[in-house]
């Protein structure tokens, strides 16, 4: 028995776009993704290569992977869609800018001419995915199509918008070239540009080649590799419908967030920090336990919808939806996302129980902000939220006092120390904490759609020697003790002004803190209501602000459960 073999050979563009090949994209191929930046780089590279004088050196366009038998021209593209489609775009624009006779010759690289005597059909040399192909034919491949291109913005599909935008880009660049320069470019492309074609006999072998080449540095997303494996492992009759589910979800989230979703699914199964590539970890911890169709039905689709709810704050329910989305908004403001697997677990467990979902998300928000305030290291955050996720999966009832979702007495005490200390000096925390506090003071009615938000000290950092500040705060140590604490800080919707910041308190309120006697920030409006600014006012205000945060996050003694509760480490 002869074993099927892999062939690799160098091919010029003139040979690639000839009778030897008719390229088509399988339905589960990723969408066309090249932007005008990628298209521009290709054109610039070609210009540079052909302008080296004399007989220019050949230009290598990389490697494509295809499934093909030697006898037939039909060629399934496993990897290489971006280059093949973009080369077709470039050739189509050069064709439509050329004179009539030349245009029909160039069209031969884009379309196979039919011949009824040889039983050859009229076919385009490349067919994109079914959902994109009609638009590609109509606005790119048909002769004269790029003379009247539509607006890229009219297309809902990202892939269609991108190839139309790239056609516009090539028209705008090449229309100003002299006809002879365009002819020289075309000659260089078809004669001097080469690709290496890796030809495999079947899909199973193509996935192996595809994955190996990805591991060696090809510009592919991990989800592209996983998609080839998951959709490719299904029965042929299932691939198209499951590919459509995959594509809709990927377009809804966007490629980067779609990749993040896979990282979260991997974490839900593994519940530890990933030590290998996403593809390998996903194979080890997800795909080894879940068949392809079950993965899409039970995990990818529902978790994708839940993830959209989390990142876009679009949860819907008859009750508590607004509060759930507000909680998610606060979580998404944080600089880390280690809380997301636990939130995703909560969303999956309690999606139909909004009261329970809100209860758990508020606990997750409190824990996440505690870690934010305390500056807890990423490894400890991952372990703690992993324990929360574990509990949600194994025991989805209300958390027990010893639950990892609750704060320990040591953590509550540590948070109190930070809140009562010089919080202004904790740069990573101060602005977000003040905004969260401001919203709590306003009972959640405040909104913060300001291009600039700055933090100002009420008692200035360098009060003038002859100012009232020196009388009200005569001792330098007293000023230092209060200067950077919560009570002495306000929010402004403008940039800081050093000269205005040193005004005495009545003038500072009128000319700096307020506009028309009011401020958009509740925390600042409180200060405007004070007739004087003294140590006694600061002491009372500090107690009030810390108590507001303690109520918001339930930082109270009854949460001190003593020994046995799970620690951060």
SVG drawing of the C-alpha trace seen along z (x, -y; Angstrom):
<svg xmlns="http://www.w3.org/2000/svg" viewBox="-40 -86 61 88">
<polyline fill="none" stroke="black" stroke-width="0.4" points="0.0,0.0 1.4,-3.4 1.3,-5.9 0.1,-9.4 2.9,-11.9 3.4,-15.6 4.8,-17.6 6.4,-21.0 7.4,-23.0 8.1,-26.5 5.6,-28.1 5.5,-31.5 2.3,-33.6 1.8,-32.9 1.8,-29.2 -0.3,-29.6 -3.1,-31.5 -3.2,-29.1 -5.1,-26.0 -3.2,-23.9 -5.2,-25.4 -8.7,-26.4 -8.6,-27.5 -11.5,-27.4 -11.9,-28.1 -13.6,-25.5 -16.6,-26.8 -14.7,-26.6 -11.8,-28.7 -11.3,-31.9 -12.6,-35.1 -10.5,-37.4 -8.7,-39.5 -6.0,-41.6 -6.4,-45.4 -5.3,-48.2 -2.1,-48.2 -1.3,-44.6 -2.3,-45.4 -0.1,-48.5 2.9,-46.5 2.6,-44.0 2.5,-46.8 5.4,-48.6 7.5,-45.4 6.8,-44.7 7.8,-48.2 11.0,-48.1 11.9,-44.6 11.4,-45.6 13.2,-49.0 16.6,-47.5 17.9,-48.1 18.9,-45.9 17.3,-42.5 15.4,-42.6 15.7,-39.6 12.8,-37.3 10.4,-38.1 9.3,-35.3 5.7,-35.5 5.8,-32.7 4.1,-29.3 0.6,-28.1 -0.9,-24.8 -3.4,-23.1 -5.3,-19.8 -5.0,-18.7 -4.6,-15.6 -2.2,-15.7 -4.8,-15.1 -7.4,-17.7 -7.1,-21.6 -9.5,-21.8 -7.4,-23.0 -8.7,-23.4 -6.8,-26.2 -5.9,-25.2 -3.6,-28.3 -2.9,-31.1 -6.3,-32.7 -5.0,-36.2 -2.2,-36.3 -4.2,-34.6 -7.2,-36.9 -5.0,-40.0 -3.0,-39.1 -6.3,-38.7 -7.4,-42.1 -4.2,-43.7 -4.4,-41.9 -8.1,-42.9 -7.2,-46.6 -4.3,-46.5 -6.6,-44.8 -9.3,-47.4 -6.8,-50.3 -5.2,-48.8 -6.1,-49.3 -8.8,-47.1 -6.5,-44.5 -4.2,-44.2 -7.2,-44.0 -8.5,-40.8 -5.0,-39.2 -4.7,-40.1 -8.2,-38.8 -6.8,-35.4 -5.0,-35.4 -8.3,-36.0 -10.7,-33.9 -10.3,-30.6 -11.7,-31.1 -14.3,-28.4 -13.9,-26.3 -16.9,-24.2 -14.9,-22.1 -12.6,-21.0 -15.5,-20.9 -13.8,-23.6 -16.2,-25.9 -15.7,-29.6 -14.5,-29.8 -12.8,-32.3 -9.5,-31.0 -10.2,-31.6 -13.5,-31.2 -13.7,-32.6 -16.0,-31.2 -19.6,-30.9 -20.7,-33.8 -18.1,-36.1 -17.7,-34.7 -20.7,-36.4 -19.5,-39.9 -15.9,-39.1 -17.0,-38.1 -19.3,-41.1 -17.0,-43.8 -13.5,-42.4 -13.3,-39.5 -15.7,-40.5 -13.9,-42.5 -14.4,-46.2 -15.7,-45.6 -13.2,-47.8 -14.0,-50.8 -17.1,-51.5 -16.4,-50.1 -19.1,-50.4 -18.5,-52.0 -16.8,-49.5 -19.0,-50.7 -22.1,-49.4 -21.1,-45.8 -22.0,-44.2 -19.4,-41.4 -15.9,-42.5 -14.3,-40.3 -16.3,-41.9 -15.6,-45.4 -11.9,-44.6 -11.5,-43.3 -13.5,-46.2 -11.4,-48.6 -8.3,-47.0 -9.6,-47.3 -10.2,-51.0 -6.7,-51.3 -5.1,-49.8 -7.2,-51.9 -6.2,-55.1 -2.5,-54.2 -2.2,-52.7 -4.5,-55.1 -1.8,-57.8 0.9,-55.5 1.9,-55.9 0.5,-53.0 4.1,-51.7 4.8,-51.5 1.7,-49.5 2.7,-47.2 6.2,-46.7 4.6,-45.9 2.3,-43.3 5.3,-41.7 7.2,-41.5 4.3,-39.9 3.6,-37.2 7.3,-36.4 9.3,-37.2 7.1,-36.5 7.0,-33.0 5.3,-30.9 6.1,-27.5 3.0,-25.3 2.8,-22.6 0.4,-20.0 -1.2,-17.3 -3.6,-14.6 -6.3,-14.8 -7.7,-17.0 -6.3,-15.0 -2.8,-15.5 -3.5,-19.1 -4.4,-19.8 -1.1,-18.3 0.8,-20.5 -1.3,-23.5 -0.6,-23.1 3.1,-22.4 3.5,-25.5 1.6,-27.6 3.9,-26.4 6.8,-27.5 5.6,-31.1 2.9,-31.6 0.6,-34.5 -2.4,-32.5 -4.6,-32.9 -4.8,-29.9 -8.5,-29.8 -7.9,-29.4 -5.8,-26.2 -8.4,-25.0 -11.2,-25.7 -9.5,-23.6 -9.2,-20.7 -12.7,-21.0 -14.8,-21.6 -12.6,-19.4 -13.1,-16.5 -16.9,-16.6 -18.9,-14.7 -19.0,-16.4 -22.7,-17.0 -22.3,-18.9 -19.4,-21.2 -21.2,-23.9 -23.9,-24.5 -21.3,-24.4 -19.0,-26.7 -21.8,-29.2 -22.3,-29.1 -18.5,-29.6 -18.3,-32.5 -21.3,-34.4 -19.9,-34.1 -16.4,-35.2 -17.8,-38.2 -20.0,-39.2 -17.0,-39.1 -14.2,-40.2 -11.1,-38.1 -9.2,-39.3 -12.1,-38.8 -12.9,-35.5 -9.4,-34.3 -9.9,-35.6 -13.0,-33.4 -11.0,-30.3 -8.5,-31.2 -11.4,-31.5 -12.9,-28.1 -9.5,-26.6 -9.3,-28.1 -12.8,-26.8 -11.6,-23.2 -8.1,-23.5 -8.5,-26.2 -4.8,-26.8 -2.4,-29.2 -1.6,-28.1 1.9,-26.9 1.8,-25.9 0.4,-27.4 -3.4,-28.0 -3.7,-25.4 -1.9,-22.7 -3.6,-23.4 -7.0,-23.4 -6.2,-20.0 -5.1,-18.6 -7.8,-20.0 -10.9,-20.5 -10.8,-18.6 -9.5,-15.4 -12.7,-15.3 -15.4,-16.8 -16.3,-15.7 -16.3,-18.5 -20.1,-18.9 -20.7,-18.8 -18.0,-21.4 -19.7,-23.9 -23.2,-23.1 -22.6,-22.8 -19.6,-25.2 -18.6,-27.5 -22.0,-28.9 -23.5,-29.4 -20.2,-30.6 -19.8,-32.9 -23.2,-34.5 -22.4,-34.7 -19.0,-36.3 -20.7,-38.9 -23.0,-39.7 -20.0,-40.2 -17.7,-42.3 -20.5,-44.4 -22.7,-44.5 -25.8,-43.3 -27.4,-40.9 -31.2,-40.8 -33.7,-39.6 -37.2,-40.7 -35.5,-41.8 -32.1,-43.0 -30.6,-43.3 -29.6,-46.9 -27.8,-46.1 -26.1,-43.1 -24.8,-45.2 -23.7,-48.0 -21.7,-45.4 -20.1,-44.1 -19.3,-47.7 -17.4,-48.2 -15.5,-44.9 -14.6,-45.8 -13.0,-49.0 -10.3,-47.1 -6.8,-46.8 -6.9,-42.9 -9.4,-40.3 -8.6,-37.4 -12.1,-37.7 -13.7,-36.8 -13.6,-33.0 -15.5,-33.2 -18.0,-35.7 -18.5,-33.5 -19.1,-30.5 -21.7,-32.6 -23.3,-33.7 -23.7,-30.1 -24.9,-28.8 -27.4,-31.6 -28.3,-33.1 -32.0,-32.3 -31.8,-33.4 -31.0,-37.1 -31.2,-37.6 -28.6,-34.9 -26.5,-36.1 -26.4,-39.6 -25.5,-38.3 -22.5,-36.3 -21.3,-39.0 -21.3,-41.6 -19.1,-39.2 -16.8,-38.8 -16.7,-42.6 -15.8,-43.0 -13.0,-40.4 -11.7,-41.9 -11.6,-45.4 -10.0,-44.1 -7.2,-42.6 -7.0,-45.9 -6.6,-48.0 -4.1,-45.6 -2.0,-45.1 -2.3,-41.3 0.0,-39.5 -1.5,-37.9 -0.6,-34.4 -2.4,-34.7 -5.4,-36.3 -5.6,-33.5 -5.5,-30.9 -8.2,-32.6 -10.6,-33.1 -9.8,-29.6 -11.0,-28.4 -14.1,-30.6 -14.8,-29.0 -14.3,-25.5 -16.9,-26.2 -19.4,-27.7 -19.1,-24.5 -19.2,-22.0 -21.5,-23.8 -23.5,-26.4 -25.5,-27.5 -24.9,-30.6 -21.3,-30.9 -20.5,-29.7 -18.6,-31.8 -15.5,-29.9 -16.0,-30.3 -13.0,-31.6 -15.3,-34.3 -15.4,-36.0 -12.8,-38.2 -10.7,-37.2 -10.4,-39.3 -6.8,-40.0 -7.8,-41.2 -10.5,-43.5 -8.0,-45.0 -5.5,-45.5 -8.0,-47.2 -8.9,-49.5 -5.3,-50.4 -5.0,-51.4 -8.2,-53.4 -7.2,-55.3 -3.7,-55.9 -2.2,-58.3 -4.3,-56.9 -3.2,-59.6 0.3,-58.1 -1.1,-54.7 -1.2,-55.8 -2.6,-52.6 -5.6,-52.8 -6.5,-56.4 -8.6,-57.6 -10.7,-54.4 -11.3,-54.2 -12.4,-57.9 -14.7,-57.4 -16.2,-54.2 -16.7,-56.1 -18.3,-59.1 -20.8,-56.7 -21.6,-55.2 -22.1,-58.7 -24.5,-59.6 -26.4,-56.3 -25.4,-55.1 -26.9,-58.0 -23.6,-59.6 -22.2,-59.2 -18.6,-59.9 -18.4,-60.8 -15.7,-63.4 -12.5,-63.5 -10.5,-64.6 -10.9,-63.6 -8.2,-64.8 -7.6,-64.6 -7.1,-67.7 -6.1,-68.2 -8.4,-70.5 -5.7,-71.4 -2.9,-72.2 0.4,-70.5 2.4,-73.7 0.1,-76.4 1.5,-79.9 3.2,-81.2 0.6,-84.0 -2.5,-81.9 -5.4,-80.9 -4.2,-77.3 -1.2,-78.0 -3.5,-79.3 -6.0,-76.4 -3.2,-73.8 -0.3,-75.4 1.7,-72.3 3.6,-70.8 3.1,-67.3 -0.6,-67.8 -0.7,-69.0 1.4,-66.1 -0.9,-63.6 -4.0,-64.8 -2.7,-65.9 -3.0,-62.6 -5.9,-61.0 -9.3,-60.4 -10.9,-63.2 -8.7,-65.8 -9.2,-64.7 -11.8,-65.7 -12.5,-65.0 -12.4,-67.7 -13.5,-67.5 -10.6,-69.5 -6.8,-69.6 -5.2,-70.7 -4.1,-74.3 -1.2,-74.8 -1.9,-78.5 -5.7,-78.0 -4.9,-75.0 -3.1,-77.2 -6.1,-79.7 -7.7,-79.9 -10.6,-77.6 -13.5,-80.0 -11.9,-81.2 -10.8,-77.8 -14.4,-76.5 -15.8,-79.3 -13.2,-79.6 -11.7,-76.1 -13.9,-73.4 -17.2,-74.5 -18.7,-75.7 -21.7,-77.9 -21.7,-76.9 -22.0,-73.1 -19.7,-70.1 -20.5,-67.0 -19.0,-64.9 -20.8,-64.1 -17.5,-63.9 -16.7,-67.4 -20.2,-68.8 -19.8,-67.6 -16.8,-69.8 -18.6,-72.8 -21.2,-72.6 -18.5,-73.0 -18.0,-76.6 -14.5,-75.9 -11.8,-73.3 -10.2,-72.3 -8.7,-69.2 -12.0,-68.6 -13.9,-68.6 -11.3,-66.3 -11.6,-63.8 -15.4,-63.7 -15.2,-63.5 -12.6,-60.7 -14.8,-58.6 -17.8,-59.1 -16.0,-58.2 -14.4,-55.1 -17.8,-54.1 -19.4,-54.5 -16.9,-52.1 -17.3,-49.7 -21.0,-49.7 -20.5,-49.3 -18.3,-46.3 -19.6,-44.9 -16.2,-45.4 -17.7,-44.8 -16.6,-42.8 -19.3,-40.2 -17.3,-39.0 -14.3,-38.1 -14.7,-34.3 -11.3,-33.5 -9.2,-30.4 -9.8,-28.0 -11.0,-30.4 -9.1,-30.2 -6.3,-32.7 -5.1,-34.5 -1.8,-32.5"/>
</svg>
